[in-house]
Amino acid sequence: MDQWLDEYRKLLEGQEFDEQDLDYSLLNKHREVLSLVAGMSNSGITIFDTYKREHVFTSDNFEELFGENDNGKVDARIHPDDLKILNRNGVEALRYLSSHKEEVKNYKMVSEFRIRNAAGVYVRAVEQYSVLELDKKGNVWLSLSMLDVSPDQDIFQPVKTHLLNVKDNSIVSILELYAEHQEFELTPQELKILQLIKEGFLSKEISEQLFISKHTVNTHRQRILKKLDVANSMEAVKKASSLGFLR
């Protein structure tokens, strides 16, 4: 997790702010509106100030929904396995948005992951993360997070993250962005096979499920090991799971 967290911090620190350009009266206006929105939508809402590197607003209902916020330290409540993937996804999203600065306010990052609720039980949540304010240089200054309990409570589903362009409804897959930066890219068929391996199926059983020969399954298995640079199927499953490719 440290690798991605460090990279995320470096990307944030790459933005240089002039405090005199930041109009904090805008923050007060957002607080008033979002307090009303939180009450009506029953969403946990926070605002992150990139200049101060801290959450500067947390809705009153956040603790009731997801437990004590501890001054904006939501990460402590996220499942540690999911947090690693979310940090990686955040890096990919920042990289993408930094090359599309002219459209940055059109994008919303939507993620699904596991988080402890107020009762201390892990539930699946949906977070919509968007830009509230830019500074005069185009740096992302204030960001908005709206956190809701997901209607899909299958906690064995993998972390999902995508960028939604709210202007034209186009979607950018964070997983695909990540794969583009790797030396490997697993095909949909290879991912299916690897998922079945994780679930304990043998090559013969996989061939029957996917209507392909056992020889084809074993060929895919060898390609998977080569692409992931691992020695065996168990290592392949572990690495692909840690990267968010498997549920």
Protein Blocks (a to p, Z undefined) as FASTA:
>chain_A
ZZmmmmmmmmmmmpccdfklpcfklmmmmmmmmmmmmmmnopacddddfklopafbdcfk
lmmmnopfkgoiamlmpcfklmmmmmmmmmmmmmmmmmmmmlmmmpccddddddddfkop
acddddddddfbdcfkopafbdcddddddfblcfkbccddddddfknopacdfklmmmmm
pmbdcdfklmmmmmmmmnopafklmmmmnopafklmmmmmmmmmmmnopabfklmmmmmm
mnopaZZ
